[in-house]
Every structure is written in structure tokens, then in C-alpha cells.
Amino acid sequence: MGNKVKEVLKEAFLILKEEGIERPRLESELLLSFFLKRDRLWLFKNDNFEVKKKDEFLKLVKKRALGYPLEYILGKVSFYLRDFFIEEGVLIPRPESEILIDEALKTIENIKNPKIAEIGVGSGVISIMLALFRKDSKITATDINKKALRLSFKNACLYGVEDRIDLIHTSFLDEVEGKFDLLVSNPPYISTSFKLDKNVLKEPKEALFGGERGDEIIEKIISLAVFRKIPYLVCEMGYDQREYVEAHLKRMKIDNFYFYKDLAGLDRGFVARVSE
């Protein structure tokens, strides 16, 4: 095939389609836009433009075709209608986590100047969105991944909320002092025996796997919320973990809780009133 935009897009489309990429046309356009540093609309208006270094572009396409995440190639991820920086070594945010933010905002809607803690901040999208929606909030966010913390700070600066989010390199809330109104987390909750798609396996394992059953870290977070006497907990979980999570909530003497579902109608998280 030739080197014109329309020809290069067709070649990229065929490569991605052959390897079973779900949205080959869209992704070929996104990749070429990224490569040429132009937007997608420009591609349509300039379909006869000669693409220089076509072979370099096709290397990117083949990398994606082999299962390397598109977000890592582009260096950005869309979340809650905003773009955030993302890079290899940090978990890619999923649309399901937008529901966690909605639930967290409902939970603290009547609390003035809420103090929020997040365990496992990752790229920072949850804490940043909470800070944007609640400009009176103060957030402390932790992670064991130093790369994630650096990326979170970069994203916080992008949206001008870096002065309201304290980023701490630690496990859970170890050595983090103070009282909080709300604890939020999208923790690792996949069972170590679960077979993941090759695309997902490129992401950091410590941000994916939660133990032999998968809900072990969730149980620790629930227990921690009780120990620290944090009034509210909003936490994401696996679609098949409701029974175990509910049992642990009850073991910890938490009676006021509910589960919320994702857009597919599957259990995706819970909201708990931990202490008065």
C-alpha cells in the first residue's frame, strides 16, 4: 500500500483487525493522529497527505496489535470526560471507577470541608475528580508505587488541585495521621488464579491481584476503616465478591451498607457507614 493518510489508515486497520483488536478503525485513527501530532478531523480533511516514516508508524500499530495497551502508547487516558496522563507501570483507569466517584460524592454531599483518604491512588484520577467536584475538600492519597505517585502529582498539577491532595508513599494508611470523613479505594481485587487478557497483563500486577480469592485487600481496607473510625467507606470490588464482602462487613459489626452496580448490571462496589 502507499504512503497517503487514507492508505496508511487502511493498512493499520487491517493489521489491528487481523489480531482481533475490538475497534480497529478507531484505534488506527487514534494512533496515526498521535504519530502525526494532528487531531482525527485533520486526518479526514487531509487523506491524501503523504505520511513520512510510515514504517515507524506501523511499528506502533504492530505493538498495539500484540496487546500493548493503547493508552500507554498514546500517553493519555480518558476518564470522566477529561484526559489524564498515563504511562506504563501505572494502572489504567476504567470507566467503572467513575461510578465510585459518583457514590463518594453522594456520601459526602452534606459534609462541609470533607477530609478524604484514598488507598491506592494510581494515576490520581479518583482523588483529582473528587477535588474538582468538592473544592472545599482536603485529600490524602497513598500508594506503594512511587511511579504512580509521581504521575498522580503530574495529573493533579494539570487540573490545578495539587495543593489539596497530599500524596504519600506508603501501604494502606500506614503512618498517616489525622481523622477522615471518607475512605475511598479502587484496590486490587482480581484472584491470582484468574486468567487475564494479554492487554491487561501489561499493567502492574500489584495493582490488579488482590490475593488467592481476590478480596483479601478489600477485607483489610474494611477492617482499617473500622480501626481508624472513619465514618464512611466507598470501595470498588469484583463482580463476584459480594457474598464475601458482605460477610466481612457483618463480621466487623457494620450493618449500614449497600452495593452498587456498574453499567452492565454487575455488582461493582459498596458504600458503608462504618462508624457514627
N, C-alpha and C positions, 0 to 999 in steps of 0.2 A: 504493500500500500504506500501511498505518497505521504508527503510531509504537511499537507494542509490540515488546518484545525479539524475539519469535518472528517478527514481520512484518519487522522490520528485518534480522534474520539471513537471512530468505528472499530479501529484495531484494539484499543483499550477495552472497549465494550465486549468484544469477542473473547479476549483473554480472561476477563473477570467472569463472564457468563459461563465459560467452559469450566472454570474452577468452582462454580456454584455460589458465587457471591450474590447475595439477595437482591441488591439494587445496582446492577452493573452499569446501567446508563447514567444514573445519578452520580455514582461514585467515579466513573470515568470523567465526568464533567468537573466534579469537585477536585479531583487530582490534577487535571490539566489547568484549572483555574489557579490552583496553588502553585503549580510548576511555572506558569507564565506570569504569576503575580497580577492576575486580572480577575474580574468577577465573572460569574457564569453568563450574565447578559451580554458581556463583551464577546464571549465565545460565539454566541448565536449571531451577533452582528458582524463578526469577522471570520466566518467559517472558511474563507479562502486564504487566511493568514498562514504564512509558512512557519512551521514550528522548528526552530533550531534545536540541536541537541536532542533530537527525537529519541535516540537510544537511551539517553539518561532518563527521560520521562518514562519510557517503557520499563526500565528497571524498577521504578517506583510502583508501576502498575503490577508487575510480577511479584513484588514484595507484598503488596496487598493481596494478590491472588493466592499467595501461600499462607494467608491467615494473619498477617501482621495488622493490628488494628488501624483502621483509617484515621482515628483521632490522633494516634501517635505520629502518623505521617504528617498530618496537617498541623499538629501542634496546638489544636484547639478542640473544644467540645461545647456543644450547645446544651444549655441547661436552664430551665425556667425562662425561656425566650431571651437568654443572654449568652454571649460567648465567653468562655474561660480558657486560660492557658492549660494545657495538659502535656505530659511528657512520659516517656517510658519509665517504669519504676513506681508509678503512682496510679491508683485505681481510677478507672474511667467512670465518671458519674452516670447513673442510669435514670431514665425518666421516672421510674417508680419512686425515687427518693424525693421527687417534687411533692408527692403526697405527704411524706413525712414532714416537710416544711409546712404544708397547709394545716396538718394536725397540730404541730407545735404552736403555730400562730393562734389557732383556736384555743389552745390550752392556756396561753398566757394573755389572752386579749383583755382581761380585767386586772392584770398585774402591772402596776406602774414601775418603770425603771427595772425591768426584769434582769436578773443575773442568770445567765445561761452557761451551762458547761456542755461541751461536745467531746465525746470519746471517739478517736479515730477520725481526725479532721480530713485526711486525704488531700484532695485538691482545694479544699476550703469552701466548696460551693454551698454547703448547708449553713455554716456559720455566716458566710457573707450574705446570703439571701435573708437570713433572719435579721442581720444587722441593717440591711437595706429596708426591710419592711417595718422593723421596730427601731427607730432612730434613737429611742431612749434606752436601748438595751446595752448591756456590757457582757461580753462573751469571753470565756476561757476555753480554748480548744487544745487538745493533746493528740500526740501521735508518736509512735515508736520509730517512724520513718523520717529521718532528717530531710530527705529529698522532698517528701510530701510537705513538710513544714515550710521549706523554702518556697515551694510552688504556691502554697496557701498564702504566704505573705505577698508574693508577686500578684496573685489574683485579688487579694484584699486591697492592695495599692491601686490596682486597675479600677476598682469601684469606690475608692476613697474611704474605706472603712477600717483601715489598718490601725487607727488609733483606738478602736473599740473592740478589737479582737486580740487577746493575749494568746500567743502560740507557744506551747510548752512541749519540750521533748521528754516524754515520759510514757509509762504504761498506765492505762486507765486514768485515775486521778491521783496517782502516787505523788506525794509531796506537794500536792496542790491544796492550798489552804483557802478558807473562806466558805461562806454559805451560798447556796444556789437555789433559785426558784424552779429551775427546769434542767433536766439532763436529757440530752438527745444523742442518738447514736445510730449509725448505719454500720454495724460491726460485721466482721467475717462470720458468715453463718452457713457455709457450704460444708457438707460432710467430706472428710478426707478421702472417702472411698468413691465419691461421685465423679463420674467421667465428664469432664468439661470439654466444650468445643475448643478447637485449636486456637481460635481467635482469642478466647478468654484466657487461655494458658499463657499468653504473652504478658499478662498483668501480674503484679506482685502476689505471690501465694499467701503471704501473711495477711493480706487484705481480703482474701477470698475464703480460706478454710478456717472453720470455727471449731474443729475438733472431730472426734470419731463420729458423733451424732450430728454435729454441726451447730448445736445450740448452746454449747458449753460456755462460750464467751458471753452470750446473752444472759445466761444464768448469773454469771459473775457481775454483770452490769446491774441486774435487778438487785442482787444482794448488796452491791456497793451503794445503790440509791437508798436502800433501807438503812444501811450503816451510817451514811452521811446525812440522813434525814432530809433528803431532797424531796420536796413536795410532789413534783410531777416528773414522770419519765415517759418519753416518746422514743420508741425504738423500732427499727426495721427488723424483719426476720424472714426466714424461708417459708414458702407457701405450705409446707407440710409439717411445720413445727408448732402449730397452735396447741396441740394436746400437751406437749412437754412444757411449753412456756406457761400455759395456764396452770399446770400442776405446780410449777416452781413459784409462781406468783402467790398461789394459795399457801404453799409451804412457808413463804415469807410473810404470811398474815396480811396480804394485800387483797382486799375484796372489791375495791372500786377500780375496775379496768374494763376496757373493750378492745376488740380487734378491728382493724380497718383493712379494706381490700384494695387491690390495685385495679387498673382499668380492665384487666382480663377476668375480674371477679374472684381472684385468688387472695387468700389471706397474705398480707404483706407486712403487717406491723401491728403494734399495740400502743395504747395510751393508758397509763396507770397513775392513779392518785396514791402516791406511796405513803405520805405522812401528812398529818394535819398541821 
